[in-house]
Amino acid sequence: MTDAPPERAGDGTRAVRAGLPEPVRNEPTLPGPVFAAHFHLPGDVAGPYTYGRDENPTWTHLERAIGELEAPGQSGVQTLAFASGMAAISAVLFSQLRAGDAVVLPSDGYQVFPLVRDQLTAYGIEVRTAPTGGDAQLDVLDGARLLWIESPSNPGLDVCDIRRLAEAAHARGALVAVDNTLATPLGQRPLELGADFSVASGTKQLTGHGDILLGYVSCADAEAMAAVRRWRKIVGAIPGPMEAWLAHRSLATLALRADRQDANALAVAEALRGRVTGLRHPGLPDDPAHAVAARQMRRFGCVVSFELPSQERAERFLEALTLVDDATSFGGVRSTAERRGRWGGDAVSAGFIRFSAGAEDPEDLVADVLRALDESISPGV
């Protein structure tokens, strides 16, 4: 492998160079995807690649790339790629917890977590919950085996003090995992803030084009990571080589995309001031989470949340948008928005909107949002 970019390299330099192999004359800079279920293996088992459920050279390049972004200059960090963000989340939870253990989850986290809670409970694991804001999880840490943090939270965009929570959890003998999906490694580095695991969906802003399902886990604890790797092997929650290759290709533009998208999100949030209720974005100076976010985040993300008075008003707003797709997920170069309450599972109002800023020109995007907001108004609503 080539040497990783120096620890003090800028985000763009690091993203462009991350995980690339040693240059080979007349060969591509990023080798093409390796499609293989098995590898030539004469004699005794040896070498890094034996069977396609365990390892693949294309995963290796991607995993090294993500590790260089999550923990630049930090030795011993391993990264494993998964078929989806939920596969990565499940791998950490179900590899680290046993019957009789207690886990602390955010009560305002990703809307699949109620299903996760039911499954953990069915396995004899005690599940405690507390909201992200105000570091409320501190109050239910005693005796827990694992603390799960989602900061910023999805979809409410609350932020907690990761370093404070990690120190408190470790003092009580608990492991700490942070869902870093909304921030990306360029916006926040959980391992540097004291977390044991940084976990994310690569489906979102990390890859940024809305065409890849992917997840990953980064961790510096070799024993804990061996259990995660074993879980991946048992359940076969592996990414396809094409998805892994496309993800690695997309990392090269992460800094460019994040700069534009995060700036667009802040522009939209500022334009919405005084026109909607419940406006949240960690980059707004008056946001309740801004002070904590400014201490631990290097970028504030591409997502804005707010509320409209009713489901009907929210649906008219979404229908009136021309540059924004009504779609679930977030982080893509094309702006998306959705009425989050349509899925259930989130404790949000009927008119709650999760808006993900893309890479459009900011003036065009803001104008489209404000026009749609005006057109959504009707008498008596």
LUMPADREN-751063 format. One record per residue (C-alpha): x, y, z; residue in three letters. Coordinates in nm, 4 decimals, decimal comma, padded with zeros to 6 digits. Each point is the difference from the previous one (the first is absolute). Layout:
N
         px         py         pz   type
          X          Y          Z    ala
...
This chain:
381
         px         py         pz   type
    00,0000    00,0000    00,0000    met
    00,1046    00,3603   -00,0452    thr
    00,0604    00,1977    00,3136    asp
   -00,3157    00,1643    00,1297    ala
   -00,0129    00,3795   -00,0306    pro
    00,1773    00,1721    00,2918    pro
   -00,2123    00,0543    00,3096    glu
   -00,0074    00,3752   -00,0612    arg
   -00,1138   -00,0331   -00,3617    ala
   -00,3197    00,1809   -00,0910    gly
   -00,3307   -00,1781   -00,0344    asp
    00,0021    00,0185   -00,3790    gly
    00,3517   -00,1416   -00,0263    thr
   -00,0826   -00,2790    00,2404    arg
   -00,3252   -00,0917   -00,1747    ala
    00,1583   -00,0085   -00,3456    val
    00,2919   -00,2203    00,1084    arg
   -00,1619   -00,2202    00,2634    ala
    00,0473   -00,3743   -00,0356    gly
    00,1753    00,0036   -00,3363    leu
    00,2466   -00,2860   -00,0580    pro
    00,3622    00,0370   -00,0996    glu
    00,0104    00,1303   -00,3597    pro
    00,0720   -00,2631   -00,2626    val
    00,1303    00,1058   -00,3395    arg
   -00,2737   -00,0031   -00,2655    asn
   -00,2666   -00,1026    00,2523    glu
   -00,2934    00,2123    00,1208    pro
    00,0435    00,2105    00,3132    thr
   -00,3021   -00,1693    00,1566    leu
   -00,0139   -00,3646   -00,1130    pro
   -00,3317   -00,1230   -00,1314    gly
   -00,2357   -00,2077    00,2137    pro
    00,0998   -00,3595    00,0652    val
   -00,2920   -00,2348   -00,0627    phe
    00,0905   -00,3270    00,1664    ala
   -00,1729   -00,2531    00,2212    ala
    00,3205   -00,1992    00,0412    his
    00,3704    00,0585   -00,0565    phe
    00,2728   -00,2314   -00,1263    his
    00,1228   -00,1725    00,3156    leu
    00,2404   -00,2888   -00,0587    pro
    00,1430   -00,1854    00,2983    gly
   -00,0483    00,1169    00,3563    asp
   -00,2205    00,3023    00,0703    val
    00,2087    00,3153   -00,0313    ala
   -00,0305    00,3523   -00,1263    gly
   -00,2549    00,2732    00,0655    pro
   -00,2733   -00,1176   -00,2393    tyr
   -00,1596   -00,3422    00,0116    thr
   -00,3768    00,0276   -00,0367    tyr
   -00,2223    00,2862   -00,1065    gly
   -00,2127    00,0115    00,3153    arg
    00,3083    00,0699    00,2136    asp
    00,2173    00,2441   -00,1927    glu
    00,0266    00,1693   -00,3391    asn
    00,2762    00,2280   -00,1344    pro
   -00,2562    00,2632   -00,0989    thr
   -00,1329    00,0124    00,3566    trp
    00,3564    00,0295    00,1272    thr
    00,0645    00,3190   -00,1983    his
   -00,3289    00,1523    00,1163    leu
    00,0459   -00,1013    00,3640    glu
    00,3478    00,1499    00,0092    arg
   -00,1333    00,3177   -00,1602    ala
   -00,2781    00,0437    00,2545    ile
    00,2404   -00,0765    00,2847    gly
    00,2339    00,2738   -00,1219    glu
   -00,2893    00,2472    00,0085    leu
   -00,1463   -00,1137    00,3326    glu
    00,3293   -00,0091    00,1894    ala
    00,2867    00,1710   -00,1855    pro
    00,3328   -00,0778    00,1599    gly
   -00,1532   -00,2361    00,2557    gln
    00,1614   -00,3423   -00,0022    ser
   -00,1860   -00,3228    00,0538    gly
   -00,3354    00,1153   -00,1373    val
   -00,1823   -00,2642   -00,2033    gln
   -00,2960    00,0605   -00,2275    thr
   -00,2468   -00,2567   -00,1302    leu
   -00,2442    00,0652   -00,2835    ala
   -00,3556   -00,1348    00,0104    phe
   -00,2940   -00,0381   -00,2352    ala
   -00,1880    00,2899    00,1610    ser
    00,0054    00,2361    00,2933    gly
   -00,2417   -00,2216    00,1910    met
    00,2266   -00,2992   -00,0611    ala
    00,2845    00,1957    00,1583    ala
   -00,2144    00,1118    00,2941    ile
   -00,1264   -00,3534    00,0585    ser
    00,3532   -00,1395   -00,0137    ala
    00,1146    00,2195    00,2873    val
   -00,3098   -00,0512    00,2148    leu
   -00,0347   -00,3735   -00,0431    phe
    00,3723   -00,0785    00,0164    ser
    00,0589    00,1950    00,3219    gln
   -00,3162   -00,0718    00,1997    leu
   -00,1105   -00,3189    00,1759    arg
   -00,3116   -00,1034    00,1900    ala
   -00,0023    00,1837    00,3311    gly
    00,1919    00,3024   -00,1315    asp
   -00,1468    00,3486   -00,0081    ala
    00,0293    00,2416   -00,2915    val
   -00,0847    00,3710   -00,0161    val
   -00,1571    00,1188   -00,3260    leu
   -00,1175    00,3456   -00,1058    pro
   -00,3764    00,0384    00,0279    ser
    00,0073    00,2441   -00,2935    asp
    00,2231   -00,2029   -00,2311    gly
   -00,0491   -00,1535   -00,3423    tyr
   -00,3535   -00,1281   -00,0532    gln
    00,1058   -00,3661   -00,0347    val
    00,1241    00,0008    00,3601    phe
   -00,3372   -00,1051    00,1465    pro
    00,0385   -00,3229   -00,1986    leu
    00,3556   -00,0355    00,1275    val
   -00,1222    00,0527    00,3542    arg
   -00,2597   -00,2747   -00,0376    asp
    00,2621   -00,2425   -00,1304    gln
    00,2481    00,0794    00,2763    leu
   -00,2712   -00,0475    00,2590    thr
   -00,0935   -00,3342   -00,1540    ala
    00,3614   -00,1089    00,0508    tyr
   -00,0146    00,0845    00,3706    gly
    00,1843    00,3319   -00,0230    ile
   -00,1256    00,2915    00,2094    glu
   -00,0604    00,3096   -00,2143    val
    00,0010    00,3456    00,1562    arg
   -00,0742    00,3138   -00,1974    thr
    00,0528    00,3720    00,0461    ala
   -00,0068    00,2983   -00,2362    pro
    00,3143    00,1325   -00,1646    thr
   -00,0343    00,3615    00,1109    gly
    00,1440    00,1086    00,3325    gly
    00,2160   -00,3138    00,0261    asp
   -00,3009   -00,1707    00,1578    ala
    00,1509   -00,3446   -00,0549    gln
    00,2305    00,0711    00,2950    leu
   -00,2898   -00,0676    00,2344    asp
   -00,0474   -00,3620   -00,1089    val
    00,3602   -00,1158   -00,0465    leu
    00,0593   -00,1863    00,3248    asp
    00,0541   -00,3699   -00,0641    gly
   -00,0272    00,0281   -00,3784    ala
    00,2243   -00,2028   -00,2273    arg
   -00,0343    00,2315   -00,3015    leu
   -00,1014    00,3607   -00,0625    leu
   -00,1302    00,0791   -00,3479    trp
    00,0223    00,3662   -00,1048    ile
   -00,1559    00,1592   -00,3070    glu
    00,1318    00,3538   -00,0358    ser
   -00,1381    00,1913   -00,1792    pro
   -00,3166   -00,1993    00,0487    ser
   -00,2154   -00,1026   -00,2934    asn
   -00,2360    00,1674   -00,0747    pro
   -00,0139    00,2541    00,2855    gly
    00,3637    00,1191   -00,0298    leu
    00,0693    00,0129    00,3720    asp
    00,3647   -00,0233    00,1072    val
    00,1611   -00,1407    00,3134    cys
    00,3483    00,0429    00,1447    asp
    00,1664   -00,3173   -00,1278    ile
    00,3214    00,0422    00,1979    arg
   -00,1889    00,0562    00,3252    arg
   -00,2261   -00,2996   -00,0564    leu
    00,2893   -00,2229   -00,1051    ala
    00,2009    00,0860    00,3117    glu
   -00,2997   -00,0670    00,2220    ala
   -00,0790   -00,3281   -00,1740    ala
    00,3574   -00,1242    00,0199    his
    00,0149    00,0900    00,3692    ala
   -00,2941   -00,2355    00,0454    arg
    00,1539   -00,2748   -00,2133    gly
   -00,2190    00,0513   -00,3075    ala
    00,1002    00,0034   -00,3640    leu
   -00,1035    00,2955   -00,2180    val
   -00,1194   -00,0064   -00,3605    ala
   -00,0826    00,3124   -00,1992    val
   -00,2142    00,0096   -00,3111    asp
    00,1950    00,2477   -00,2139    asn
   -00,2255   -00,0116   -00,3063    thr
   -00,1242    00,3589    00,0050    leu
    00,3409    00,1515    00,0671    ala
    00,2245   -00,2243   -00,2179    thr
    00,3675   -00,0402    00,0931    pro
    00,0709    00,3468   -00,1392    leu
   -00,2500    00,1544    00,2386    gly
    00,0744   -00,1951    00,3182    gln
    00,2480   -00,2605    00,1214    arg
   -00,1603   -00,2031    00,2786    pro
    00,3099   -00,2086    00,0703    leu
    00,1972    00,3170    00,0742    glu
   -00,2816    00,1060    00,2346    leu
    00,0363   -00,3208    00,2011    gly
   -00,2462   -00,2398   -00,1633    ala
    00,0916   -00,3665   -00,0425    asp
   -00,1962   -00,0391   -00,3245    phe
   -00,0832    00,2395   -00,2797    ser
   -00,2864   -00,1426   -00,2038    val
   -00,1727    00,1463   -00,3043    ala
   -00,2154   -00,0546   -00,2996    ser
    00,2058    00,0583   -00,3125    gly
   -00,3238    00,0288   -00,1942    thr
   -00,0314    00,3667    00,0968    lys
    00,2435    00,2895   -00,0407    gln
    00,3108   -00,2159    00,0202    leu
   -00,0624   -00,1280   -00,3533    thr
   -00,2470    00,2717   -00,0908    gly
   -00,1739   -00,1190   -00,3167    his
   -00,2929   -00,1976    00,1381    gly
    00,0957   -00,3137   -00,1914    asp
    00,1894   -00,2117    00,2558    ile
   -00,1080   -00,1880    00,3121    leu
    00,3002   -00,0263    00,2325    leu
    00,1055    00,0168    00,3636    gly
    00,3185   -00,0172    00,2033    tyr
    00,1444   -00,0368    00,3477    val
    00,3321    00,1521    00,1122    ser
    00,1614   -00,1004    00,3293    cys
    00,3463   -00,0044    00,1598    ala
   -00,0713   -00,2886    00,2403    asp
    00,1256   -00,3173   -00,1699    ala
   -00,2001   -00,2344    00,2236    glu
   -00,3256    00,1895   -00,0466    ala
    00,0579    00,0201   -00,3730    met
    00,0678   -00,3729   -00,0229    ala
   -00,3512   -00,0571    00,1374    ala
   -00,1449    00,2410   -00,2578    val
    00,1881   -00,1789   -00,2779    arg
   -00,1262   -00,3362    00,1248    arg
   -00,3576    00,1305   -00,0052    trp
    00,0419    00,1209   -00,3585    arg
    00,1253   -00,3436   -00,0974    lys
   -00,2859   -00,1805    00,1750    ile
   -00,2811    00,2058   -00,1497    val
    00,1713    00,0727   -00,3326    gly
   -00,0806    00,3726    00,0161    ala
    00,2629    00,0888   -00,2569    ile
    00,0059    00,2705   -00,2679    pro
    00,0165   -00,0912   -00,3659    gly
    00,3317    00,0797   -00,1683    pro
   -00,1667    00,2423   -00,2412    met
   -00,1598    00,1917    00,2877    glu
    00,3339    00,0114    00,1817    ala
    00,1804    00,1257   -00,3095    trp
   -00,2612    00,2656   -00,0722    leu
    00,0167    00,1135    00,3617    ala
    00,3782    00,0355   -00,0136    his
   -00,0248    00,1926   -00,3256    arg
   -00,2559    00,2318    00,1606    ser
    00,2198    00,0750    00,3019    leu
    00,2300    00,2053   -00,2207    ala
   -00,2653    00,2720   -00,0300    thr
   -00,1223   -00,0147    00,3603    leu
    00,1646    00,3247    00,1064    ala
   -00,1295    00,1846   -00,3063    leu
   -00,3519   -00,1342    00,0488    arg
   -00,0014    00,0633    00,3743    ala
    00,1174    00,3586   -00,0423    asp
   -00,2802    00,0827   -00,2452    arg
   -00,2754   -00,2046    00,1634    gln
    00,0709    00,1140    00,3540    asp
    00,0152    00,3637   -00,1119    ala
   -00,3295   -00,0472   -00,1845    asn
   -00,1612   -00,1488    00,3101    ala
    00,1038    00,3001    00,2078    leu
   -00,1279    00,2377   -00,2708    ala
   -00,3371   -00,1759   -00,0062    val
   -00,0188    00,0013    00,3809    ala
    00,0754    00,3705    00,0149    glu
   -00,2610    00,0710   -00,2674    ala
   -00,2629   -00,1928    00,1971    leu
    00,0478    00,2030    00,3201    arg
   -00,3288    00,1527    00,1060    gly
   -00,1952   -00,1873   -00,2668    arg
   -00,0257   -00,3444    00,1628    val
   -00,0053   -00,1428    00,3504    thr
    00,2360   -00,2507    00,1604    gly
    00,2872    00,0980   -00,2284    leu
    00,3158   -00,2015    00,0747    arg
    00,3475   -00,0010   -00,1479    his
    00,3142   -00,0281    00,2171    pro
    00,1720    00,2721   -00,2032    gly
   -00,2506    00,2701    00,0936    leu
    00,1567    00,2129    00,2770    pro
   -00,3301    00,0046    00,1897    asp
   -00,0680   -00,3728   -00,0337    asp
   -00,0236   -00,1692    00,3439    pro
    00,2742   -00,2435   -00,1022    ala
    00,2381    00,2494   -00,1597    his
    00,2366    00,0536    00,2931    ala
    00,0670   -00,3722    00,0464    val
    00,0089   -00,0647   -00,3746    ala
    00,2558    00,2767   -00,0511    ala
    00,2326   -00,1674    00,2517    arg
   -00,0034   -00,3461   -00,1545    gln
   -00,1077    00,0354   -00,3638    met
    00,2112    00,1279   -00,2860    arg
   -00,3000    00,0250   -00,2339    arg
   -00,3662    00,0246    00,0979    phe
   -00,1545   -00,2245   -00,2633    gly
   -00,2411    00,0329   -00,2891    cys
   -00,3305   -00,0648    00,1802    val
   -00,2526    00,2552    00,1252    val
   -00,3198   -00,0841    00,1878    ser
   -00,3083    00,2130    00,0599    phe
   -00,3737   -00,0206    00,0515    glu
   -00,2976    00,1172   -00,2024    leu
   -00,3433    00,0361    00,1634    pro
   -00,1579   -00,3153   -00,1401    ser
    00,0485   -00,3113   -00,2095    gln
   -00,1931    00,1631   -00,2844    glu
    00,2198    00,3105    00,0031    arg
    00,3127   -00,2135    00,0023    ala
   -00,1220   -00,2066   -00,2940    glu
   -00,0859    00,3129   -00,2019    arg
    00,3484    00,1365    00,0736    phe
    00,1685   -00,3176   -00,1192    leu
   -00,2143   -00,0150   -00,3136    glu
    00,0827    00,3614   -00,0877    ala
    00,3774   -00,0519    00,0075    leu
    00,1649   -00,0279   -00,3410    thr
    00,3708   -00,0447    00,0883    leu
   -00,0600   -00,2311    00,2954    val
   -00,1059   -00,3643   -00,0227    asp
   -00,2589   -00,1345    00,2425    asp
    00,2079   -00,2983    00,1082    ala
    00,1180   -00,1707    00,3155    thr
    00,3688   -00,0122    00,0975    ser
    00,2315    00,3011   -00,0123    phe
    00,3485    00,1146   -00,0938    gly
   -00,0212   -00,0192   -00,3793    gly
    00,1139    00,2618   -00,2500    val
   -00,3652    00,0453   -00,0991    arg
   -00,2013    00,1664    00,2745    ser
   -00,2711   -00,2106    00,1620    thr
   -00,2701    00,0622    00,2557    ala
   -00,2742   -00,2023    00,1589    glu
   -00,2809    00,0153    00,2522    arg
    00,1700   -00,2247    00,2487    arg
   -00,3156   -00,1013    00,1821    gly
   -00,1215   -00,2039   -00,2955    arg
    00,2129   -00,2944    00,1135    trp
   -00,0873   -00,0138    00,3676    gly
    00,2677   -00,0815    00,2557    gly
    00,1147    00,3615    00,0447    asp
   -00,1432    00,2170    00,2775    ala
   -00,0695    00,2914   -00,2339    val
   -00,3040    00,2080   -00,0910    ser
   -00,2086   -00,0686   -00,3109    ala
    00,1509    00,3051   -00,1698    gly
    00,3647   -00,0757    00,0847    phe
    00,2346    00,0371   -00,3001    ile
    00,3486   -00,1471   -00,0296    arg
    00,1808    00,1924   -00,2728    phe
    00,3313   -00,1125   -00,1487    ser
    00,1889    00,2631   -00,1975    ala
    00,1676   -00,1104   -00,3201    gly
    00,2639    00,1635   -00,2154    ala
   -00,2235    00,2332   -00,2009    glu
    00,0846    00,3710   -00,0215    asp
   -00,0993    00,1451    00,3365    pro
   -00,1999    00,2864   -00,1478    glu
   -00,2085   -00,2405   -00,2075    asp
   -00,0582   -00,2367    00,2904    leu
   -00,1019    00,2711    00,2467    val
   -00,2313    00,1600   -00,2562    ala
   -00,1682   -00,3335   -00,0680    asp
   -00,0544   -00,0689    00,3698    val
   -00,1449    00,3431    00,0725    leu
   -00,2247   -00,0065   -00,3052    arg
   -00,1329   -00,3459    00,0931    ala
   -00,0563    00,1171    00,3560    leu
   -00,2074    00,2946   -00,1236    asp
   -00,1972   -00,2146   -00,2438    glu
   -00,0818   -00,2511    00,2741    ser
   -00,2010    00,2572    00,1900    ile
   -00,3769   -00,0145   -00,0504    ser
   -00,2887    00,1709    00,1818    pro
   -00,0811   -00,1521    00,3332    gly
    00,3221   -00,2002    00,0299    val
